Amino acid sequence: MERIIEHMEREDLTLSDALGDFERGVALMRICDDHLKKAEGTLKELTKGENGEFIEKLLGSTPESLSPEDDDHA
């Protein structure tokens, strides 16, 4: 993206080149957005509950208490 921006800031850039850079930048932004959405779906938050138990939750979901069987997921 940085190279695309630097290229687009050039004064001698043709309209055709600028449009090509813009299209490539949009495509890269979509790829980054897809990666971010996938990562958000797998991120977990570990907090301590009122009774001292650990609570695991996916970001954007409701918390679920960890049981000993879940140790391999923590």
N, CA, C and O of each residue as an XYZ file, in Angstrom:
296
protein
N       0.819     -1.185      0.000
C       0.000      0.000      0.000
C       0.868      1.256      0.000
O       0.551      2.232     -0.679
N       1.962      1.231      0.762
C       2.820      2.413      0.806
C       3.381      2.736     -0.571
O       3.433      3.898     -0.976
N       3.799      1.698     -1.285
C       4.350      1.937     -2.632
C       3.280      2.483     -3.562
O       3.556      3.349     -4.392
N       2.061      1.979     -3.425
C       0.964      2.472     -4.267
C       0.717      3.953     -3.973
O       0.564      4.756     -4.893
N       0.679      4.305     -2.698
C       0.442      5.700     -2.318
C       1.561      6.590     -2.825
O       1.307      7.657     -3.383
N       2.805      6.154     -2.632
C       3.944      6.945     -3.128
C       3.853      7.132     -4.637
O       4.116      8.219     -5.151
N       3.483      6.074     -5.340
C       3.366      6.154     -6.795
C       2.252      7.111     -7.197
O       2.395      7.874     -8.152
N       1.141      7.068     -6.463
C       0.007      7.937     -6.804
C       0.288      9.407     -6.497
O      -0.354     10.288     -7.070
N       1.225      9.681     -5.613
C       1.560     11.063     -5.260
C       2.479     11.725     -6.293
O       2.725     12.930     -6.232
N       2.974     10.944     -7.220
C       3.852     11.511     -8.250
C       3.061     12.446     -9.165
O       1.906     12.183     -9.500
N       3.705     13.531     -9.555
C       3.033     14.514    -10.406
C       2.916     14.060    -11.853
O       2.026     14.519    -12.569
N       3.787     13.175    -12.296
C       3.778     12.761    -13.699
C       2.930     11.510    -13.936
O       3.038     10.887    -14.992
N       2.104     11.143    -12.988
C       1.283      9.944    -13.073
C       0.145     10.155    -14.074
O      -0.560     11.163    -14.027
N      -0.019      9.201    -14.965
C      -1.122      9.296    -15.926
C      -2.422      8.873    -15.255
O      -2.407      8.188    -14.232
N      -3.532      9.279    -15.827
C      -4.838      8.906    -15.299
C      -5.001      7.394    -15.308
O      -5.548      6.814    -14.370
N      -4.527      6.768    -16.361
C      -4.615      5.313    -16.467
C      -3.835      4.625    -15.349
O      -4.324      3.670    -14.746
N      -2.633      5.104    -15.074
C      -1.817      4.543    -13.994
C      -2.461      4.785    -12.637
O      -2.445      3.916    -11.765
N      -3.033      5.991    -12.465
C      -3.691      6.318    -11.199
C      -4.881      5.394    -10.960
O      -5.079      4.917     -9.843
N      -5.662      5.142    -11.983
C      -6.807      4.240    -11.854
C      -6.354      2.817    -11.544
O      -6.975      2.119    -10.742
N      -5.271      2.397    -12.182
C      -4.732      1.067    -11.913
C      -4.252      0.944    -10.470
O      -4.490     -0.068     -9.810
N      -3.573      1.984     -9.988
C      -3.122      1.998     -8.597
C      -4.308      1.971     -7.639
O      -4.299      1.253     -6.639
N      -5.322      2.761     -7.960
C      -6.509      2.809     -7.104
C      -7.181      1.437     -7.035
O      -7.552      0.984     -5.952
N      -7.339      0.778     -8.176
C      -7.964     -0.551     -8.202
C      -7.151     -1.559     -7.409
O      -7.719     -2.390     -6.700
N      -5.830     -1.500     -7.517
C      -4.964     -2.411     -6.756
C      -5.076     -2.121     -5.259
O      -5.108     -3.049     -4.451
N      -5.134     -0.856     -4.888
C      -5.291     -0.482     -3.488
C      -6.607     -0.983     -2.905
O      -6.645     -1.473     -1.776
N      -7.683     -0.861     -3.673
C      -8.983     -1.359     -3.219
C      -8.934     -2.881     -3.045
O      -9.461     -3.410     -2.066
N      -8.314     -3.575     -3.976
C      -8.196     -5.034     -3.875
C      -7.401     -5.426     -2.629
O      -7.784     -6.360     -1.925
N      -6.300     -4.724     -2.348
C      -5.506     -5.006     -1.156
C      -6.296     -4.720      0.114
O      -6.197     -5.470      1.085
N      -7.078     -3.644      0.120
C      -7.899     -3.322      1.285
C      -8.925     -4.429      1.542
O      -9.180     -4.774      2.696
N      -9.501     -4.977      0.502
C     -10.478     -6.066      0.665
C      -9.810     -7.318      1.229
O     -10.376     -7.998      2.085
N      -8.613     -7.616      0.750
C      -7.869     -8.774      1.269
C      -7.569     -8.569      2.750
O      -7.757     -9.483      3.553
N      -7.105     -7.381      3.115
C      -6.808     -7.086      4.517
C      -8.063     -7.174      5.371
O      -8.018     -7.693      6.486
N      -9.174     -6.676      4.864
C     -10.434     -6.732      5.595
C     -10.870     -8.172      5.824
O     -11.342     -8.508      6.910
N     -10.719     -9.027      4.813
C     -11.060    -10.448      4.960
C     -10.191    -11.110      6.028
O     -10.697    -11.869      6.855
N      -8.894    -10.829      6.015
C      -7.985    -11.393      7.019
C      -8.371    -10.921      8.426
O      -8.353    -11.702      9.377
N      -8.716     -9.645      8.543
C      -9.096     -9.097      9.836
C     -10.368     -9.751     10.359
O     -10.453    -10.086     11.540
N     -11.352     -9.935      9.494
C     -12.599    -10.576      9.915
C     -12.365    -12.014     10.358
O     -12.969    -12.464     11.331
N     -11.503    -12.736      9.663
C     -11.182    -14.109     10.066
C     -10.466    -14.125     11.406
O     -10.750    -14.976     12.250
N      -9.546    -13.199     11.609
C      -8.808    -13.137     12.866
C      -9.739    -12.780     14.019
O      -9.625    -13.348     15.104
N     -10.651    -11.852     13.796
C     -11.588    -11.468     14.843
C     -12.445    -12.655     15.273
O     -12.834    -12.749     16.437
N     -12.738    -13.547     14.359
C     -13.544    -14.714     14.681
C     -12.816    -15.719     15.539
O     -13.453    -16.564     16.168
N     -11.493    -15.650     15.583
C     -10.728    -16.620     16.356
C     -10.111    -16.042     17.621
O      -9.593    -16.793     18.447
N     -10.154    -14.736     17.788
C      -9.570    -14.115     18.969
C     -10.434    -14.393     20.193
O     -11.661    -14.322     20.136
N      -9.781    -14.705     21.281
C     -10.483    -14.988     22.524
C      -9.973    -14.063     23.607
O      -8.824    -13.622     23.582
N     -10.835    -13.780     24.546
C     -10.470    -12.960     25.688
C     -10.598    -13.822     26.937
O     -11.606    -14.504     27.120
N      -9.601    -13.796     27.780
C      -9.608    -14.563     29.018
C      -9.711    -13.571     30.171
O      -8.852    -12.705     30.336
N     -10.773    -13.704     30.969
C     -10.971    -12.825     32.109
C     -11.197    -13.662     33.356
O     -11.437    -14.866     33.274
N     -11.119    -13.025     34.491
C     -11.345    -13.706     35.760
C     -12.741    -13.345     36.250
O     -13.093    -12.169     36.337
N     -13.535    -14.368     36.571
C     -14.897    -14.162     37.039
C     -14.948    -13.750     38.495
O     -13.920    -13.644     39.164
N     -16.169    -13.518     38.980
C     -16.379    -13.065     40.355
C     -15.844    -14.063     41.381
O     -15.349    -13.656     42.432
N     -15.934    -15.346     41.097
C     -15.490    -16.387     42.033
C     -14.040    -16.804     41.804
O     -13.586    -17.801     42.365
N     -13.318    -16.057     40.992
C     -11.927    -16.381     40.733
C     -11.717    -17.366     39.606
O     -10.576    -17.675     39.263
N     -12.805    -17.871     39.016
C     -12.668    -18.813     37.898
C     -12.337    -18.032     36.628
O     -12.698    -16.863     36.488
N     -11.655    -18.692     35.723
C     -11.327    -18.064     34.462
C     -12.485    -18.237     33.497
O     -13.101    -19.301     33.422
N     -12.769    -17.177     32.762
C     -13.854    -17.175     31.793
C     -13.253    -16.860     30.440
O     -12.529    -15.877     30.283
N     -13.557    -17.697     29.467
C     -13.059    -17.512     28.107
C     -14.224    -17.127     27.228
O     -15.302    -17.715     27.323
N     -14.015    -16.141     26.370
C     -15.068    -15.794     25.425
C     -14.442    -15.351     24.110
O     -13.371    -14.744     24.083
N     -15.125    -15.664     23.038
C     -14.734    -15.138     21.742
C     -15.089    -13.669     21.747
O     -16.126    -13.290     22.291
N     -14.273    -12.848     21.166
C     -14.585    -11.428     21.117
C     -15.913    -11.237     20.406
O     -16.135    -11.772     19.320
N     -16.784    -10.475     21.028
C     -18.092    -10.234     20.459
C     -19.118    -11.282     20.827
O     -20.216    -11.268     20.272
N     -18.807    -12.203     21.750
C     -19.755    -13.235     22.156
C     -19.969    -13.177     23.659
O     -19.370    -12.349     24.346
N     -20.816    -14.049     24.164
C     -21.045    -14.118     25.600
C     -20.009    -15.041     26.223
O     -19.578    -15.993     25.572
N     -19.592    -14.790     27.469
C     -18.544    -15.606     28.103
C     -19.011    -17.004     28.440
O     -20.190    -17.240     28.703
N     -18.051    -17.939     28.427
C     -18.291    -19.314     28.834
C     -17.213    -19.692     29.833
O     -16.032    -19.439     29.595
N     -17.609    -20.303     30.961
C     -16.620    -20.704     31.963
C     -15.749    -21.806     31.416
O     -16.218    -22.681     30.688
N     -14.482    -21.763     31.768
C     -13.551    -22.813     31.372
C     -13.680    -23.981     32.321
O     -13.730    -23.805     33.538
N     -13.734    -25.152     31.768
C     -13.709    -26.344     32.570
C     -12.359    -27.011     32.366
O     -11.648    -26.652     31.428
N     -11.971    -27.973     33.211
C     -10.667    -28.627     33.068
C     -10.474    -29.255     31.683
O      -9.344    -29.343     31.204
N     -11.543    -29.687     31.044
C     -11.415    -30.300     29.714
C     -10.973    -29.268     28.680
O     -10.472    -29.637     27.618
N     -11.150    -27.988     28.975
C     -10.815    -26.935     28.020
C      -9.375    -26.461     28.145
O      -8.977    -25.533     27.440
N      -8.581    -27.072     29.023
C      -7.212    -26.622     29.256
C      -6.396    -26.559     27.992
O      -5.543    -25.681     27.865
N      -6.624    -27.459     27.045
C      -5.838    -27.455     25.824
C      -6.213    -26.302     24.906
O      -5.497    -26.045     23.939
N      -7.317    -25.592     25.175
C      -7.733    -24.460     24.353
C      -7.279    -23.132     24.924
O      -7.353    -22.114     24.236
N      -6.818    -23.113     26.140
C      -6.444    -21.849     26.788
C      -5.040    -21.435     26.433
O      -4.567    -20.396     26.893
